[in-house]
């Protein structure tokens, strides 16, 4: 397949291709196509050559200034889901509320991400389960910020079990917040991105945003709060039950986790796995099961997950 840009602007072409054709390499990797360029003519090969051609034309229109790498990668993710999105209920997509965050136009990039946002807004308890990079935590924090901005809740409470990912970190110095800070860094990153560092810092100082280590949740009742339990696959069944019974009046709770990345001892069952079995039919509780195709990160992340899923360790006789 061949596409060309007659009378092309050289600056736009340079912005389209990127430094050392980095943008073209991103498209090749994400869509498994080949792109050979000669001047303003692009020769495309591969099963998704037509999709790559549409993207090149789209990027060319945006290329009045250098294209941001994140912008390209997000467009590539959306391109892989265009056929699915086209089959969804247009009314549902139109009715998707706009989340009030610092990131204008924040929305789901896949069908299941849109479903996840809708379920969080409509249910008091929502579980988001799936592989890394599917937006479970980020979208939960976005909904929390939105609820706070609309005065639907009075505070945001961030909870995470302090379990090391395959390592033993030993003694950590500092007060309680400093000790759990490394475990909550992904939640901090999302908050800073969605609220801005200065505003988020002020809210922490006023305890409008609170860090609540899971081990210290017992005995509390959380009213009028948006509570996020992240990395819930590393909770025990007892911890999960204790956490779920902390929910008070006017509160909304989101539990996220990846059941393929459990860091508990092998003999210990995950509280997230058990909760999914016990609560799947409970009215008022919603579950979103993300899949590899919902990964919204570098295009290679989805392929890495698929490769690991497909790999079967060889067994010696």
C-alpha positions in Angstrom: 0.0 0.0 0.0 1.3 3.5 -0.8 0.3 6.9 0.4 1.7 10.2 -0.5 1.5 13.9 0.6 1.8 15.9 -2.6 3.3 19.4 -2.2 4.1 18.3 1.4 5.5 20.8 3.9 9.0 19.7 4.8 8.5 20.8 8.4 5.3 18.8 8.8 7.0 15.7 7.3 9.9 16.1 9.7 7.5 16.4 12.6 5.5 13.4 11.3 8.5 11.1 11.1 10.2 12.3 14.3 13.9 12.3 15.1 15.6 9.5 13.2 12.1 8.3 12.1 11.3 7.4 15.7 7.6 8.0 15.2 7.5 5.7 12.2 9.2 3.0 14.2 6.6 3.4 16.9 3.8 2.7 14.3 5.7 -0.2 12.8 6.1 -1.8 16.3 2.6 -1.3 17.5 0.8 -2.4 14.3 3.4 -5.0 13.1 3.8 -3.2 9.7 6.7 -2.0 7.6 7.1 1.6 6.5 9.5 2.7 3.8 9.7 6.4 3.1 11.1 8.2 0.1 10.5 11.9 0.3 6.7 12.5 0.7 5.9 8.9 -0.4 5.3 6.1 2.2 5.1 2.5 1.2 3.3 0.4 3.8 3.3 -3.4 4.2 1.5 -5.8 6.6 -2.0 -6.8 7.6 -2.7 -3.5 9.2 -1.2 -1.3 6.5 -4.6 0.4 6.0 -4.7 1.4 9.6 -1.2 2.6 9.5 -2.0 4.7 6.5 -5.0 6.4 8.3 -2.8 7.1 11.2 -0.1 8.7 9.1 -2.6 11.0 7.5 -4.1 11.9 10.9 -0.6 12.6 12.3 0.3 14.7 9.3 -2.6 17.0 10.0 -1.4 17.4 13.6 2.2 17.9 12.7 2.3 21.7 12.6 4.5 21.2 15.7 6.6 18.2 16.8 4.4 15.3 17.8 4.6 14.2 21.5 5.6 10.5 21.8 2.8 9.9 24.4 0.3 11.3 22.0 1.4 8.9 19.3 1.4 5.9 21.5 -2.1 6.7 22.8 -3.4 7.1 19.3 -1.9 3.7 18.4 -3.7 2.1 21.4 -7.0 3.7 20.2 -6.4 2.5 16.7 -6.3 -1.1 17.9 -9.7 -0.6 19.5 -11.5 1.5 16.8 -13.4 -1.5 15.4 -14.7 -2.5 18.8 -15.6 1.1 19.7 -17.5 1.4 16.5 -19.7 -1.5 17.6 -20.6 0.0 21.0 -23.8 1.8 21.8 -23.2 5.4 20.6 -25.7 6.7 23.1 -23.7 5.2 26.0 -20.5 6.7 24.7 -22.2 10.2 24.3 -23.5 10.0 27.8 -20.1 9.3 29.3 -19.6 12.1 32.0 -16.6 14.3 31.7 -14.3 13.9 34.7 -13.2 17.1 36.4 -9.5 16.8 36.5 -6.4 18.8 35.4 -6.3 16.5 32.3 -8.9 18.0 30.0 -11.0 15.5 28.0 -10.0 12.5 30.1 -11.9 9.4 28.9 -11.6 5.7 28.5 -9.5 4.5 25.6 -11.1 1.0 25.4 -14.6 -0.4 25.8 -13.8 -1.9 29.2 -12.2 1.3 30.4 -15.4 3.2 29.6 -17.4 0.5 31.3 -15.1 0.7 34.4 -15.6 4.5 34.7 -19.4 4.1 34.3 -19.5 1.4 37.0 -17.5 3.5 39.4 -19.9 6.4 39.0 -22.9 4.2 39.3 -21.9 1.8 42.1 -20.7 2.2 45.7 -18.2 -0.7 45.4 -16.3 -1.5 42.2 -13.6 -4.0 41.5 -11.1 -3.5 38.6 -9.2 -6.7 37.9 -6.6 -7.2 35.2 -3.0 -6.9 34.0 -0.7 -4.0 34.4 -1.2 -0.9 32.2 -5.0 -1.2 31.8 -5.7 2.0 33.7 -7.2 0.4 36.8 -5.5 2.7 39.3 -5.3 5.8 37.2 -9.0 5.9 36.3 -9.9 5.1 39.9 -7.9 8.1 41.0 -9.4 10.3 38.3 -12.9 9.4 39.5 -11.9 10.2 43.0 -10.6 13.6 42.0 -13.8 14.2 40.1 -15.9 13.3 43.1 -13.9 15.6 45.3 -14.1 18.5 42.9 -17.9 18.0 42.7 -18.2 17.9 46.5 -19.7 14.4 46.3 -17.1 13.3 48.9 -15.2 15.1 51.6 -11.9 13.2 51.3 -9.9 10.7 49.3 -8.3 7.8 51.2 -5.6 5.8 49.5 -4.9 2.3 50.8 -2.3 -0.3 49.8 -1.0 -3.5 51.4 2.7 -3.1 52.2 4.0 -6.2 50.5 7.3 -6.2 48.6 7.3 -7.5 45.0 9.5 -10.5 45.4 12.1 -8.6 47.6 12.7 -8.1 51.2 13.4 -4.4 51.9 14.1 -4.7 55.6 13.7 -1.8 58.0 12.5 1.4 56.5 13.3 4.7 58.4 11.0 7.6 59.1 7.4 8.0 60.3 4.4 6.0 59.2 3.8 8.0 56.0 7.5 7.8 55.0 7.5 4.1 55.6 4.6 3.4 53.3 5.4 6.1 50.8 7.3 3.7 48.4 4.3 1.4 48.3 1.9 4.2 47.4 4.1 6.0 44.8 1.9 4.9 41.8 -1.1 6.6 43.6 0.9 9.7 44.2 2.0 9.9 40.6 -1.6 9.6 39.4 -2.7 12.3 41.9 0.0 14.7 40.9 -0.8 14.2 37.2 -4.6 14.8 37.7 -4.5 17.6 40.4 -1.1 19.1 40.0 1.7 18.8 42.6 0.9 22.0 44.5 -2.8 21.4 44.9 -2.3 17.7 45.8 0.3 18.7 48.4 -2.1 21.2 50.0 -4.8 18.5 50.1 -2.4 16.1 51.8 -1.5 18.8 54.4 -5.2 19.4 55.1 -5.8 15.6 55.3 -8.4 15.9 52.6 -6.3 13.3 50.9 -5.1 10.6 53.4 -2.7 7.7 53.3 -4.2 4.8 55.2 -2.0 1.6 55.4 -4.2 -1.5 55.2 -2.8 -2.9 58.4 -4.1 0.2 60.3 -7.6 0.2 58.9 -9.2 -2.1 61.5 -11.7 -0.3 63.7 -12.3 2.6 61.4 -15.6 3.6 59.7 -15.0 5.7 56.6 -17.9 8.1 55.9 -18.3 10.5 52.9 -15.0 9.3 51.4 -13.7 8.0 48.1 -11.5 5.0 49.1 -9.1 3.2 46.7 -7.5 -0.1 47.7 -4.7 -0.6 45.2 -2.7 -3.9 44.6 -5.5 -5.8 46.3 -4.2 -9.1 45.1 -1.7 -8.9 48.0 -4.4 -8.8 50.6 -5.3 -11.9 52.6 -9.0 -13.0 52.8 -9.2 -11.6 56.3 -7.8 -8.3 55.3 -10.1 -8.0 52.4 -13.2 -8.7 54.6 -11.9 -6.2 57.2 -11.4 -3.5 54.5 -14.8 -4.0 52.8 -16.6 -3.7 56.2 -14.9 -0.3 56.8 -17.2 1.4 54.2 -19.5 4.1 55.8 -22.3 6.3 54.7 -21.8 8.4 51.5 -18.7 6.6 50.6 -17.5 5.1 47.3 -14.9 2.3 47.1 -12.7 1.0 44.3 -10.6 -2.1 44.6 -7.9 -2.8 42.0 -5.5 -5.6 41.5 -3.8 -8.0 39.1 -4.3 -11.7 40.1 -1.3 -12.7 38.0 1.1 -10.7 40.2 0.4 -12.0 43.7 3.3 -11.5 46.1 1.9 -13.4 49.1 3.4 -16.6 50.3 2.5 -19.6 48.0 0.3 -21.2 50.6 -1.7 -18.0 51.2 -4.9 -17.3 49.2 -5.4 -13.9 47.8 -8.2 -11.9 49.3 -9.0 -10.4 45.9 -9.4 -13.8 44.3 -11.7 -14.9 47.1 -13.7 -11.7 47.0 -14.3 -12.1 43.3 -15.7 -15.6 44.0 -17.9 -14.6 46.9 -19.2 -11.2 45.8 -19.7 -11.6 42.1 -23.5 -11.9 42.5 -24.0 -9.3 45.2 -26.2 -6.5 44.0 -24.6 -3.0 44.2 -21.1 -4.4 43.6 -19.6 -4.1 40.1 -16.7 -6.0 38.5 -14.6 -5.0 35.5 -12.3 -7.8 34.2 -9.6 -6.1 32.0 -7.8 -8.0 29.4 -4.4 -7.7 27.6 -6.0 -5.7 24.8 -6.9 -3.0 27.3 -3.3 -2.1 28.1 -2.8 1.6 27.5 1.0 1.9 27.9 3.9 1.6 25.5 2.6 -0.6 22.6 5.2 -3.3 23.5 3.6 -3.8 27.0 0.6 -5.6 25.6 2.9 -7.9 23.6 5.1 -8.6 26.6 2.0 -9.6 28.6 0.8 -11.8 25.8 4.2 -13.5 25.5 4.3 -14.3 29.2 0.8 -15.6 29.1 1.6 -17.8 26.1 4.8 -19.1 27.6 4.7 -22.5 29.2 7.8 -23.4 31.2 9.5 -26.6 30.0 9.3 -29.4 32.4 12.2 -31.8 32.7 11.5 -35.5 32.6 
